[in-house]
Amino acid sequence: MPLYEFHCQQCGTHFELLRSFGQADSPAQCPGCASSETRRELSRVNAFSGGKSLTDSGHSCASCSGGSCSTCGH
Ligand SMILES: [Zn+2]
């Protein structure tokens, strides 16, 4: 889930929330004053790198040419 930054218009608290894309624009409650007068700030949606990279997906490495490979074992 991406991390969103919010800013409370009531007390000025700046906070972050992890929420799904579907909830991105729904109101968030300020942890400081419980106001829902908060605004989402467009920010670095923290590089969503989670998960595995394509090169790690399982089979064959760069030096595989069929048969047995001493690098990846395939
Ligand atoms: Zn507040």
N, CA, C, O and the ligand as a Tripos MOL2 file, in Angstrom:
@<TRIPOS>MOLECULE
protein
  297   295    75     0     0
PROTEIN
NO_CHARGES

@<TRIPOS>ATOM
      1 N           0.8460   -1.2060    0.0000 N.3       1 MET1
      2 CA          0.0000    0.0000    0.0000 C.3       1 MET1
      3 C           0.8740    1.2470    0.0000 C.2       1 MET1
      4 O           1.9060    1.2990    0.6690 O.2       1 MET1
      5 N           0.4650    2.2000   -0.7250 N.am      2 PRO2
      6 CA          1.2520    3.4460   -0.7420 C.3       2 PRO2
      7 C           1.0450    4.2720    0.5220 C.2       2 PRO2
      8 O           0.0350    4.1720    1.2190 O.2       2 PRO2
      9 N           2.0330    5.0710    0.7690 N.am      3 LEU3
     10 CA          1.9880    5.9410    1.9380 C.3       3 LEU3
     11 C           1.5700    7.3370    1.4890 C.2       3 LEU3
     12 O           2.1620    7.9130    0.5760 O.2       3 LEU3
     13 N           0.5520    7.8660    2.1360 N.am      4 TYR4
     14 CA          0.0920    9.1980    1.7700 C.3       4 TYR4
     15 C           0.3540   10.1600    2.9090 C.2       4 TYR4
     16 O           0.3320    9.7860    4.0820 O.2       4 TYR4
     17 N           0.5960   11.3710    2.5530 N.am      5 GLU5
     18 CA          0.8070   12.3890    3.5750 C.3       5 GLU5
     19 C          -0.4200   13.2700    3.6590 C.2       5 GLU5
     20 O          -1.0140   13.6470    2.6490 O.2       5 GLU5
     21 N          -0.7820   13.5860    4.8820 N.am      6 PHE6
     22 CA         -1.9340   14.4510    5.1000 C.3       6 PHE6
     23 C          -1.5280   15.6280    5.9710 C.2       6 PHE6
     24 O          -0.5740   15.5760    6.7470 O.2       6 PHE6
     25 N          -2.2880   16.6670    5.8050 N.am      7 HIS7
     26 CA         -2.0310   17.8660    6.5790 C.3       7 HIS7
     27 C          -3.3670   18.2940    7.1830 C.2       7 HIS7
     28 O          -4.3560   18.4490    6.4670 O.2       7 HIS7
     29 N          -3.3920   18.4810    8.4870 N.am      8 CYS8
     30 CA         -4.6310   18.8680    9.1390 C.3       8 CYS8
     31 C          -4.8060   20.3800    9.0360 C.2       8 CYS8
     32 O          -3.9110   21.1560    9.3710 O.2       8 CYS8
     33 N          -5.9740   20.7690    8.5680 N.am      9 GLN9
     34 CA         -6.2300   22.1930    8.4080 C.3       9 GLN9
     35 C          -6.6260   22.8430    9.7260 C.2       9 GLN9
     36 O          -6.6070   24.0670    9.8540 O.2       9 GLN9
     37 N          -6.9740   22.0420   10.6770 N.am     10 GLN10
     38 CA         -7.3800   22.5710   11.9650 C.3      10 GLN10
     39 C          -6.1910   22.8740   12.8710 C.2      10 GLN10
     40 O          -6.0590   23.9790   13.3950 O.2      10 GLN10
     41 N          -5.3520   21.9000   13.0400 N.am     11 CYS11
     42 CA         -4.2530   22.0890   13.9950 C.3      11 CYS11
     43 C          -2.8830   22.0760   13.3320 C.2      11 CYS11
     44 O          -1.8680   22.3070   13.9890 O.2      11 CYS11
     45 N          -2.8550   21.8080   12.0460 N.am     12 GLY12
     46 CA         -1.5770   21.8670   11.3520 C.3      12 GLY12
     47 C          -0.7330   20.6160   11.4520 C.2      12 GLY12
     48 O           0.4040   20.5800   10.9800 O.2      12 GLY12
     49 N          -1.2850   19.6080   12.0580 N.am     13 THR13
     50 CA         -0.5160   18.3680   12.1750 C.3      13 THR13
     51 C          -0.2740   17.7490   10.8070 C.2      13 THR13
     52 O          -1.1240   17.7470    9.9170 O.2      13 THR13
     53 N           0.9030   17.2390   10.7020 N.am     14 HIS14
     54 CA          1.2780   16.5790    9.4590 C.3      14 HIS14
     55 C           1.3870   15.1020    9.7870 C.2      14 HIS14
     56 O           2.1150   14.7160   10.7010 O.2      14 HIS14
     57 N           0.6740   14.2880    9.0550 N.am     15 PHE15
     58 CA          0.7560   12.8610    9.3650 C.3      15 PHE15
     59 C           0.7190   12.0240    8.0980 C.2      15 PHE15
     60 O           0.4080   12.5060    7.0080 O.2      15 PHE15
     61 N           1.0390   10.7820    8.2790 N.am     16 GLU16
     62 CA          1.1030    9.8970    7.1320 C.3      16 GLU16
     63 C           0.2070    8.6940    7.3590 C.2      16 GLU16
     64 O           0.0450    8.2250    8.4860 O.2      16 GLU16
     65 N          -0.3480    8.2230    6.3170 N.am     17 LEU17
     66 CA         -1.2110    7.0510    6.4160 C.3      17 LEU17
     67 C          -0.9270    6.0900    5.2840 C.2      17 LEU17
     68 O          -0.6450    6.4820    4.1510 O.2      17 LEU17
     69 N          -1.0090    4.8450    5.6220 N.am     18 LEU18
     70 CA         -0.9040    3.8230    4.5930 C.3      18 LEU18
     71 C          -2.3260    3.4590    4.2080 C.2      18 LEU18
     72 O          -3.1200    3.0420    5.0520 O.2      18 LEU18
     73 N          -2.6330    3.6110    2.9830 N.am     19 ARG19
     74 CA         -3.9690    3.2070    2.5740 C.3      19 ARG19
     75 C          -3.9660    2.7490    1.1310 C.2      19 ARG19
     76 O          -3.0400    3.0130    0.3630 O.2      19 ARG19
     77 N          -5.0200    2.0630    0.7990 N.am     20 SER20
     78 CA         -5.0810    1.5260   -0.5520 C.3      20 SER20
     79 C          -5.4060    2.6320   -1.5400 C.2      20 SER20
     80 O          -5.8640    3.7090   -1.1590 O.2      20 SER20
     81 N          -5.1680    2.3560   -2.7940 N.am     21 PHE21
     82 CA         -5.4510    3.3540   -3.8100 C.3      21 PHE21
     83 C          -6.9120    3.7890   -3.7650 C.2      21 PHE21
     84 O          -7.2310    4.9600   -3.9680 O.2      21 PHE21
     85 N          -7.7750    2.8460   -3.5020 N.am     22 GLY22
     86 CA         -9.2050    3.1430   -3.4880 C.3      22 GLY22
     87 C          -9.5880    4.1390   -2.4090 C.2      22 GLY22
     88 O         -10.5940    4.8390   -2.5310 O.2      22 GLY22
     89 N          -8.7950    4.2020   -1.3640 N.am     23 GLN23
     90 CA         -9.1230    5.1040   -0.2550 C.3      23 GLN23
     91 C          -8.3400    6.3880   -0.3010 C.2      23 GLN23
     92 O          -8.4980    7.2570    0.5570 O.2      23 GLN23
     93 N          -7.5040    6.5070   -1.2900 N.am     24 ALA24
     94 CA         -6.5840    7.6350   -1.3370 C.3      24 ALA24
     95 C          -7.2530    8.9830   -1.1250 C.2      24 ALA24
     96 O          -6.7050    9.8620   -0.4600 O.2      24 ALA24
     97 N          -8.4280    9.1380   -1.6880 N.am     25 ASP25
     98 CA         -9.0660   10.4450   -1.6020 C.3      25 ASP25
     99 C         -10.1590   10.5420   -0.5550 C.2      25 ASP25
    100 O         -10.8260   11.5710   -0.4460 O.2      25 ASP25
    101 N         -10.3440    9.5040    0.1970 N.am     26 SER26
    102 CA        -11.3540    9.6130    1.2340 C.3      26 SER26
    103 C         -10.7530   10.3470    2.4160 C.2      26 SER26
    104 O          -9.5390   10.3210    2.6190 O.2      26 SER26
    105 N         -11.5890   10.9920    3.1850 N.am     27 PRO27
    106 CA        -11.0890   11.8250    4.2820 C.3      27 PRO27
    107 C         -10.3420   11.0260    5.3330 C.2      27 PRO27
    108 O         -10.7100    9.9020    5.6750 O.2      27 PRO27
    109 N          -9.3060   11.6290    5.8220 N.am     28 ALA28
    110 CA         -8.5290   10.9870    6.8810 C.3      28 ALA28
    111 C          -8.7370   11.7890    8.1510 C.2      28 ALA28
    112 O          -8.9140   13.0060    8.1090 O.2      28 ALA28
    113 N          -8.7160   11.1110    9.2570 N.am     29 GLN29
    114 CA         -8.9120   11.8180   10.5150 C.3      29 GLN29
    115 C          -7.5780   12.1890   11.1220 C.2      29 GLN29
    116 O          -6.6530   11.3790   11.1890 O.2      29 GLN29
    117 N          -7.5010   13.4060   11.5530 N.am     30 CYS30
    118 CA         -6.2620   13.8760   12.1610 C.3      30 CYS30
    119 C          -6.0130   13.1520   13.4810 C.2      30 CYS30
    120 O          -6.9040   13.0700   14.3260 O.2      30 CYS30
    121 N          -4.8040   12.6310   13.6550 N.am     31 PRO31
    122 CA         -4.4780   11.9300   14.8990 C.3      31 PRO31
    123 C          -4.3180   12.8960   16.0660 C.2      31 PRO31
    124 O          -4.3410   12.4860   17.2270 O.2      31 PRO31
    125 N          -4.1570   14.1640   15.7590 N.am     32 GLY32
    126 CA         -3.9410   15.1450   16.8170 C.3      32 GLY32
    127 C          -5.2290   15.7020   17.3920 C.2      32 GLY32
    128 O          -5.4020   15.7460   18.6100 O.2      32 GLY32
    129 N          -6.1320   16.1280   16.5240 N.am     33 CYS33
    130 CA         -7.3410   16.7830   17.0120 C.3      33 CYS33
    131 C          -8.6120   16.0770   16.5580 C.2      33 CYS33
    132 O          -9.7190   16.5410   16.8310 O.2      33 CYS33
    133 N          -8.4510   14.9630   15.8710 N.am     34 ALA34
    134 CA         -9.5860   14.1660   15.4290 C.3      34 ALA34
    135 C         -10.4550   14.8760   14.4020 C.2      34 ALA34
    136 O         -11.5790   14.4530   14.1310 O.2      34 ALA34
    137 N          -9.9470   15.9250   13.8470 N.am     35 SER35
    138 CA        -10.7050   16.6190   12.8220 C.3      35 SER35
    139 C         -10.6110   15.8560   11.5150 C.2      35 SER35
    140 O          -9.6230   15.1720   11.2490 O.2      35 SER35
    141 N         -11.6400   15.9800   10.7090 N.am     36 SER36
    142 CA        -11.5380   15.3510    9.3960 C.3      36 SER36
    143 C         -11.2660   16.4050    8.3340 C.2      36 SER36
    144 O         -11.3590   16.1440    7.1350 O.2      36 SER36
    145 N         -10.9300   17.5950    8.8000 N.am     37 GLU37
    146 CA        -10.5410   18.6700    7.8840 C.3      37 GLU37
    147 C          -9.0890   18.4970    7.4980 C.2      37 GLU37
    148 O          -8.2300   19.3080    7.8460 O.2      37 GLU37
    149 N          -8.8380   17.4480    6.7880 N.am     38 THR38
    150 CA         -7.4580   17.1770    6.4170 C.3      38 THR38
    151 C          -7.3210   17.1610    4.9140 C.2      38 THR38
    152 O          -8.2760   16.9270    4.1740 O.2      38 THR38
    153 N          -6.1600   17.4060    4.5110 N.am     39 ARG39
    154 CA         -5.9310   17.4270    3.0850 C.3      39 ARG39
    155 C          -4.7610   16.5280    2.7190 C.2      39 ARG39
    156 O          -3.7200   16.5280    3.3760 O.2      39 ARG39
    157 N          -4.9500   15.7950    1.6970 N.am     40 ARG40
    158 CA         -3.8680   14.9100    1.2770 C.3      40 ARG40
    159 C          -2.8540   15.7050    0.4910 C.2      40 ARG40
    160 O          -3.2010   16.4970   -0.3860 O.2      40 ARG40
    161 N          -1.6200   15.4850    0.8110 N.am     41 GLU41
    162 CA         -0.5810   16.1880    0.0920 C.3      41 GLU41
    163 C           0.0050   15.2810   -0.9690 C.2      41 GLU41
    164 O           0.2480   14.0940   -0.7540 O.2      41 GLU41
    165 N           0.2170   15.8790   -2.1010 N.am     42 LEU42
    166 CA          0.8490   15.1100   -3.1530 C.3      42 LEU42
    167 C           2.3170   15.0300   -2.8160 C.2      42 LEU42
    168 O           3.0010   16.0460   -2.6970 O.2      42 LEU42
    169 N           2.7760   13.8490   -2.6700 N.am     43 SER43
    170 CA          4.1580   13.7250   -2.2540 C.3      43 SER43
    171 C           4.8060   12.5860   -2.9860 C.2      43 SER43
    172 O           4.2080   11.9270   -3.8360 O.2      43 SER43
    173 N           6.0050   12.3840   -2.6390 N.am     44 ARG44
    174 CA          6.7120   11.1920   -3.0360 C.3      44 ARG44
    175 C           5.8600   10.0180   -2.6200 C.2      44 ARG44
    176 O           5.8720    9.6480   -1.4460 O.2      44 ARG44
    177 N           5.1470    9.4390   -3.5000 N.am     45 VAL45
    178 CA          4.4630    8.2070   -3.1500 C.3      45 VAL45
    179 C           5.5700    7.1760   -3.1010 C.2      45 VAL45
    180 O           5.9110    6.5110   -4.0790 O.2      45 VAL45
    181 N           6.0930    7.0920   -1.9300 N.am     46 ASN46
    182 CA          7.3270    6.3370   -1.7120 C.3      46 ASN46
    183 C           7.5670    5.1760   -2.6420 C.2      46 ASN46
    184 O           6.9130    4.1340   -2.5820 O.2      46 ASN46
    185 N           8.5010    5.3960   -3.4750 N.am     47 ALA47
    186 CA          8.8710    4.4230   -4.4880 C.3      47 ALA47
    187 C           8.3740    3.0400   -4.1670 C.2      47 ALA47
    188 O           8.8470    2.3510   -3.2630 O.2      47 ALA47
    189 N           7.4360    2.6940   -4.9270 N.am     48 PHE48
    190 CA          6.7440    1.4520   -4.7490 C.3      48 PHE48
    191 C           7.5900    0.3180   -5.2870 C.2      48 PHE48
    192 O           7.2950   -0.2220   -6.3530 O.2      48 PHE48
    193 N           8.6040   -0.0410   -4.5870 N.am     49 SER49
    194 CA          9.4900   -1.0550   -5.1450 C.3      49 SER49
    195 C           9.2070   -2.4340   -4.5990 C.2      49 SER49
    196 O           9.7980   -3.4250   -5.0270 O.2      49 SER49
    197 N           8.3030   -2.4830   -3.6550 N.am     50 GLY50
    198 CA          8.0050   -3.7610   -3.0090 C.3      50 GLY50
    199 C           7.8620   -4.8960   -4.0050 C.2      50 GLY50
    200 O           7.5860   -4.6740   -5.1840 O.2      50 GLY50
    201 N           8.0460   -6.0720   -3.5350 N.am     51 GLY51
    202 CA          7.9310   -7.2000   -4.4350 C.3      51 GLY51
    203 C           9.2640   -7.5330   -5.0420 C.2      51 GLY51
    204 O          10.2940   -6.9540   -4.6960 O.2      51 GLY51
    205 N           9.2280   -8.4510   -5.9280 N.am     52 LYS52
    206 CA         10.5110   -8.8590   -6.4870 C.3      52 LYS52
    207 C          10.7750   -8.2350   -7.8470 C.2      52 LYS52
    208 O           9.8620   -7.8650   -8.5850 O.2      52 LYS52
    209 N          12.0020   -8.1400   -8.1300 N.am     53 SER53
    210 CA         12.3550   -7.5810   -9.4170 C.3      53 SER53
    211 C          12.1760   -8.6510  -10.4810 C.2      53 SER53
    212 O          12.1970   -9.8460  -10.1880 O.2      53 SER53
    213 N          12.0050   -8.2190  -11.6860 N.am     54 LEU54
    214 CA         11.7380   -9.1510  -12.7690 C.3      54 LEU54
    215 C          12.8600  -10.1590  -12.9700 C.2      54 LEU54
    216 O          12.6310  -11.3090  -13.3440 O.2      54 LEU54
    217 N          14.0570   -9.7030  -12.7140 N.am     55 THR55
    218 CA         15.1740  -10.6070  -12.9420 C.3      55 THR55
    219 C          15.2530  -11.6970  -11.8950 C.2      55 THR55
    220 O          16.0200  -12.6500  -12.0380 O.2      55 THR55
    221 N          14.4620  -11.5620  -10.8420 N.am     56 ASP56
    222 CA         14.4930  -12.5660   -9.7930 C.3      56 ASP56
    223 C          13.3500  -13.5560   -9.8970 C.2      56 ASP56
    224 O          13.1100  -14.3370   -8.9760 O.2      56 ASP56
    225 N          12.6590  -13.5250  -10.9980 N.am     57 SER57
    226 CA         11.4210  -14.2760  -11.0600 C.3      57 SER57
    227 C          11.5520  -15.7850  -11.1250 C.2      57 SER57
    228 O          10.5440  -16.4770  -11.2730 O.2      57 SER57
    229 N          12.6960  -16.2890  -11.0260 N.am     58 GLY58
    230 CA         12.7500  -17.7370  -10.8760 C.3      58 GLY58
    231 C          13.6700  -18.5420  -11.7550 C.2      58 GLY58
    232 O          14.5450  -19.2480  -11.2530 O.2      58 GLY58
    233 N          13.4980  -18.4550  -13.0190 N.am     59 HIS59
    234 CA         14.2830  -19.3490  -13.8450 C.3      59 HIS59
    235 C          15.2580  -18.6200  -14.7460 C.2      59 HIS59
    236 O          15.0570  -17.4660  -15.1230 O.2      59 HIS59
    237 N          16.2700  -19.3020  -15.0610 N.am     60 SER60
    238 CA         17.3050  -18.8320  -15.9570 C.3      60 SER60
    239 C          17.9760  -17.5210  -15.5870 C.2      60 SER60
    240 O          17.3200  -16.5110  -15.3300 O.2      60 SER60
    241 N          19.2380  -17.5630  -15.5680 N.am     61 CYS61
    242 CA         20.0130  -16.3660  -15.2950 C.3      61 CYS61
    243 C          20.6310  -15.8940  -16.6060 C.2      61 CYS61
    244 O          20.4600  -16.5170  -17.6540 O.2      61 CYS61
    245 N          21.3280  -14.8190  -16.5270 N.am     62 ALA62
    246 CA         21.8890  -14.2440  -17.7520 C.3      62 ALA62
    247 C          22.8490  -15.1820  -18.4660 C.2      62 ALA62
    248 O          22.9990  -15.1070  -19.6850 O.2      62 ALA62
    249 N          23.4900  -16.0530  -17.7260 N.am     63 SER63
    250 CA         24.4750  -16.9140  -18.3820 C.3      63 SER63
    251 C          23.9370  -18.2930  -18.7520 C.2      63 SER63
    252 O          24.6750  -19.1580  -19.2240 O.2      63 SER63
    253 N          22.6270  -18.4810  -18.5250 N.am     64 CYS64
    254 CA         22.0270  -19.7640  -18.8990 C.3      64 CYS64
    255 C          21.9820  -19.9350  -20.4110 C.2      64 CYS64
    256 O          21.5750  -19.0230  -21.1300 O.2      64 CYS64
    257 N          22.3880  -21.0700  -20.8820 N.am     65 SER65
    258 CA         22.2380  -21.3270  -22.3050 C.3      65 SER65
    259 C          21.7430  -22.7510  -22.4930 C.2      65 SER65
    260 O          22.1120  -23.4400  -23.4440 O.2      65 SER65
    261 N          20.9050  -23.1660  -21.5710 N.am     66 GLY66
    262 CA         20.4080  -24.5450  -21.6400 C.3      66 GLY66
    263 C          21.4110  -25.4560  -20.9570 C.2      66 GLY66
    264 O          22.5670  -25.0930  -20.7370 O.2      66 GLY66
    265 N          20.9390  -26.6390  -20.6300 N.am     67 GLY67
    266 CA         21.8340  -27.5380  -19.9320 C.3      67 GLY67
    267 C          22.0380  -27.0640  -18.5180 C.2      67 GLY67
    268 O          21.1920  -26.3510  -17.9780 O.2      67 GLY67
    269 N          23.1140  -27.4330  -17.9190 N.am     68 SER68
    270 CA         23.3010  -27.0180  -16.5450 C.3      68 SER68
    271 C          24.1050  -25.7450  -16.4630 C.2      68 SER68
    272 O          25.1060  -25.5580  -17.1540 O.2      68 SER68
    273 N          23.6420  -24.8980  -15.6140 N.am     69 CYS69
    274 CA         24.2780  -23.6020  -15.4630 C.3      69 CYS69
    275 C          24.8780  -23.5210  -14.0790 C.2      69 CYS69
    276 O          24.2080  -23.8040  -13.0860 O.2      69 CYS69
    277 N          26.0930  -23.1490  -14.0140 N.am     70 SER70
    278 CA         26.7300  -23.1250  -12.7010 C.3      70 SER70
    279 C          26.3580  -21.8760  -11.9130 C.2      70 SER70
    280 O          26.6120  -21.7940  -10.7110 O.2      70 SER70
    281 N          25.7620  -20.9150  -12.5870 N.am     71 THR71
    282 CA         25.3880  -19.6940  -11.8830 C.3      71 THR71
    283 C          24.0610  -19.8280  -11.1550 C.2      71 THR71
    284 O          23.9340  -19.4460   -9.9920 O.2      71 THR71
    285 N          23.0650  -20.3830  -11.8620 N.am     72 CYS72
    286 CA         21.7570  -20.4610  -11.2330 C.3      72 CYS72
    287 C          21.3010  -21.8970  -11.0060 C.2      72 CYS72
    288 O          20.2780  -22.1180  -10.3570 O.2      72 CYS72
    289 N          22.0130  -22.8480  -11.5110 N.am     73 GLY73
    290 CA         21.6640  -24.2280  -11.2650 C.3      73 GLY73
    291 C          20.6360  -24.8270  -12.2090 C.2      73 GLY73
    292 O          20.2160  -25.9680  -12.0170 O.2      73 GLY73
    293 N          20.2360  -24.1010  -13.1960 N.am     74 HIS74
    294 CA         19.2500  -24.6230  -14.1390 C.3      74 HIS74
    295 C          19.9000  -25.2320  -15.3620 C.2      74 HIS74
    296 O          19.2040  -25.7170  -16.2540 O.2      74 HIS74
    297 ZN         -5.6160   18.2400   13.6280 Zn       75 ZN75
@<TRIPOS>BOND
     1     1     2 1
     2     2     3 1
     3     3     4 2
     4     3     5 am
     5     5     6 1
     6     6     7 1
     7     7     8 2
     8     7     9 am
     9     9    10 1
    10    10    11 1
    11    11    12 2
    12    11    13 am
    13    13    14 1
    14    14    15 1
    15    15    16 2
    16    15    17 am
    17    17    18 1
    18    18    19 1
    19    19    20 2
    20    19    21 am
    21    21    22 1
    22    22    23 1
    23    23    24 2
    24    23    25 am
    25    25    26 1
    26    26    27 1
    27    27    28 2
    28    27    29 am
    29    29    30 1
    30    30    31 1
    31    31    32 2
    32    31    33 am
    33    33    34 1
    34    34    35 1
    35    35    36 2
    36    35    37 am
    37    37    38 1
    38    38    39 1
    39    39    40 2
    40    39    41 am
    41    41    42 1
    42    42    43 1
    43    43    44 2
    44    43    45 am
    45    45    46 1
    46    46    47 1
    47    47    48 2
    48    47    49 am
    49    49    50 1
    50    50    51 1
    51    51    52 2
    52    51    53 am
    53    53    54 1
    54    54    55 1
    55    55    56 2
    56    55    57 am
    57    57    58 1
    58    58    59 1
    59    59    60 2
    60    59    61 am
    61    61    62 1
    62    62    63 1
    63    63    64 2
    64    63    65 am
    65    65    66 1
    66    66    67 1
    67    67    68 2
    68    67    69 am
    69    69    70 1
    70    70    71 1
    71    71    72 2
    72    71    73 am
    73    73    74 1
    74    74    75 1
    75    75    76 2
    76    75    77 am
    77    77    78 1
    78    78    79 1
    79    79    80 2
    80    79    81 am
    81    81    82 1
    82    82    83 1
    83    83    84 2
    84    83    85 am
    85    85    86 1
    86    86    87 1
    87    87    88 2
    88    87    89 am
    89    89    90 1
    90    90    91 1
    91    91    92 2
    92    91    93 am
    93    93    94 1
    94    94    95 1
    95    95    96 2
    96    95    97 am
    97    97    98 1
    98    98    99 1
    99    99   100 2
   100    99   101 am
   101   101   102 1
   102   102   103 1
   103   103   104 2
   104   103   105 am
   105   105   106 1
   106   106   107 1
   107   107   108 2
   108   107   109 am
   109   109   110 1
   110   110   111 1
   111   111   112 2
   112   111   113 am
   113   113   114 1
   114   114   115 1
   115   115   116 2
   116   115   117 am
   117   117   118 1
   118   118   119 1
   119   119   120 2
   120   119   121 am
   121   121   122 1
   122   122   123 1
   123   123   124 2
   124   123   125 am
   125   125   126 1
   126   126   127 1
   127   127   128 2
   128   127   129 am
   129   129   130 1
   130   130   131 1
   131   131   132 2
   132   131   133 am
   133   133   134 1
   134   134   135 1
   135   135   136 2
   136   135   137 am
   137   137   138 1
   138   138   139 1
   139   139   140 2
   140   139   141 am
   141   141   142 1
   142   142   143 1
   143   143   144 2
   144   143   145 am
   145   145   146 1
   146   146   147 1
   147   147   148 2
   148   147   149 am
   149   149   150 1
   150   150   151 1
   151   151   152 2
   152   151   153 am
   153   153   154 1
   154   154   155 1
   155   155   156 2
   156   155   157 am
   157   157   158 1
   158   158   159 1
   159   159   160 2
   160   159   161 am
   161   161   162 1
   162   162   163 1
   163   163   164 2
   164   163   165 am
   165   165   166 1
   166   166   167 1
   167   167   168 2
   168   167   169 am
   169   169   170 1
   170   170   171 1
   171   171   172 2
   172   171   173 am
   173   173   174 1
   174   174   175 1
   175   175   176 2
   176   175   177 am
   177   177   178 1
   178   178   179 1
   179   179   180 2
   180   179   181 am
   181   181   182 1
   182   182   183 1
   183   183   184 2
   184   183   185 am
   185   185   186 1
   186   186   187 1
   187   187   188 2
   188   187   189 am
   189   189   190 1
   190   190   191 1
   191   191   192 2
   192   191   193 am
   193   193   194 1
   194   194   195 1
   195   195   196 2
   196   195   197 am
   197   197   198 1
   198   198   199 1
   199   199   200 2
   200   199   201 am
   201   201   202 1
   202   202   203 1
   203   203   204 2
   204   203   205 am
   205   205   206 1
   206   206   207 1
   207   207   208 2
   208   207   209 am
   209   209   210 1
   210   210   211 1
   211   211   212 2
   212   211   213 am
   213   213   214 1
   214   214   215 1
   215   215   216 2
   216   215   217 am
   217   217   218 1
   218   218   219 1
   219   219   220 2
   220   219   221 am
   221   221   222 1
   222   222   223 1
   223   223   224 2
   224   223   225 am
   225   225   226 1
   226   226   227 1
   227   227   228 2
   228   227   229 am
   229   229   230 1
   230   230   231 1
   231   231   232 2
   232   231   233 am
   233   233   234 1
   234   234   235 1
   235   235   236 2
   236   235   237 am
   237   237   238 1
   238   238   239 1
   239   239   240 2
   240   239   241 am
   241   241   242 1
   242   242   243 1
   243   243   244 2
   244   243   245 am
   245   245   246 1
   246   246   247 1
   247   247   248 2
   248   247   249 am
   249   249   250 1
   250   250   251 1
   251   251   252 2
   252   251   253 am
   253   253   254 1
   254   254   255 1
   255   255   256 2
   256   255   257 am
   257   257   258 1
   258   258   259 1
   259   259   260 2
   260   259   261 am
   261   261   262 1
   262   262   263 1
   263   263   264 2
   264   263   265 am
   265   265   266 1
   266   266   267 1
   267   267   268 2
   268   267   269 am
   269   269   270 1
   270   270   271 1
   271   271   272 2
   272   271   273 am
   273   273   274 1
   274   274   275 1
   275   275   276 2
   276   275   277 am
   277   277   278 1
   278   278   279 1
   279   279   280 2
   280   279   281 am
   281   281   282 1
   282   282   283 1
   283   283   284 2
   284   283   285 am
   285   285   286 1
   286   286   287 1
   287   287   288 2
   288   287   289 am
   289   289   290 1
   290   290   291 1
   291   291   292 2
   292   291   293 am
   293   293   294 1
   294   294   295 1
   295   295   296 2
@<TRIPOS>SUBSTRUCTURE
     1 MET1         2 RESIDUE 1 A MET
     2 PRO2         6 RESIDUE 1 A PRO
     3 LEU3        10 RESIDUE 1 A LEU
     4 TYR4        14 RESIDUE 1 A TYR
     5 GLU5        18 RESIDUE 1 A GLU
     6 PHE6        22 RESIDUE 1 A PHE
     7 HIS7        26 RESIDUE 1 A HIS
     8 CYS8        30 RESIDUE 1 A CYS
     9 GLN9        34 RESIDUE 1 A GLN
    10 GLN10       38 RESIDUE 1 A GLN
    11 CYS11       42 RESIDUE 1 A CYS
    12 GLY12       46 RESIDUE 1 A GLY
    13 THR13       50 RESIDUE 1 A THR
    14 HIS14       54 RESIDUE 1 A HIS
    15 PHE15       58 RESIDUE 1 A PHE
    16 GLU16       62 RESIDUE 1 A GLU
    17 LEU17       66 RESIDUE 1 A LEU
    18 LEU18       70 RESIDUE 1 A LEU
    19 ARG19       74 RESIDUE 1 A ARG
    20 SER20       78 RESIDUE 1 A SER
    21 PHE21       82 RESIDUE 1 A PHE
    22 GLY22       86 RESIDUE 1 A GLY
    23 GLN23       90 RESIDUE 1 A GLN
    24 ALA24       94 RESIDUE 1 A ALA
    25 ASP25       98 RESIDUE 1 A ASP
    26 SER26      102 RESIDUE 1 A SER
    27 PRO27      106 RESIDUE 1 A PRO
    28 ALA28      110 RESIDUE 1 A ALA
    29 GLN29      114 RESIDUE 1 A GLN
    30 CYS30      118 RESIDUE 1 A CYS
    31 PRO31      122 RESIDUE 1 A PRO
    32 GLY32      126 RESIDUE 1 A GLY
    33 CYS33      130 RESIDUE 1 A CYS
    34 ALA34      134 RESIDUE 1 A ALA
    35 SER35      138 RESIDUE 1 A SER
    36 SER36      142 RESIDUE 1 A SER
    37 GLU37      146 RESIDUE 1 A GLU
    38 THR38      150 RESIDUE 1 A THR
    39 ARG39      154 RESIDUE 1 A ARG
    40 ARG40      158 RESIDUE 1 A ARG
    41 GLU41      162 RESIDUE 1 A GLU
    42 LEU42      166 RESIDUE 1 A LEU
    43 SER43      170 RESIDUE 1 A SER
    44 ARG44      174 RESIDUE 1 A ARG
    45 VAL45      178 RESIDUE 1 A VAL
    46 ASN46      182 RESIDUE 1 A ASN
    47 ALA47      186 RESIDUE 1 A ALA
    48 PHE48      190 RESIDUE 1 A PHE
    49 SER49      194 RESIDUE 1 A SER
    50 GLY50      198 RESIDUE 1 A GLY
    51 GLY51      202 RESIDUE 1 A GLY
    52 LYS52      206 RESIDUE 1 A LYS
    53 SER53      210 RESIDUE 1 A SER
    54 LEU54      214 RESIDUE 1 A LEU
    55 THR55      218 RESIDUE 1 A THR
    56 ASP56      222 RESIDUE 1 A ASP
    57 SER57      226 RESIDUE 1 A SER
    58 GLY58      230 RESIDUE 1 A GLY
    59 HIS59      234 RESIDUE 1 A HIS
    60 SER60      238 RESIDUE 1 A SER
    61 CYS61      242 RESIDUE 1 A CYS
    62 ALA62      246 RESIDUE 1 A ALA
    63 SER63      250 RESIDUE 1 A SER
    64 CYS64      254 RESIDUE 1 A CYS
    65 SER65      258 RESIDUE 1 A SER
    66 GLY66      262 RESIDUE 1 A GLY
    67 GLY67      266 RESIDUE 1 A GLY
    68 SER68      270 RESIDUE 1 A SER
    69 CYS69      274 RESIDUE 1 A CYS
    70 SER70      278 RESIDUE 1 A SER
    71 THR71      282 RESIDUE 1 A THR
    72 CYS72      286 RESIDUE 1 A CYS
    73 GLY73      290 RESIDUE 1 A GLY
    74 HIS74      294 RESIDUE 1 A HIS
    75 ZN75       297 GROUP 0 **** ****
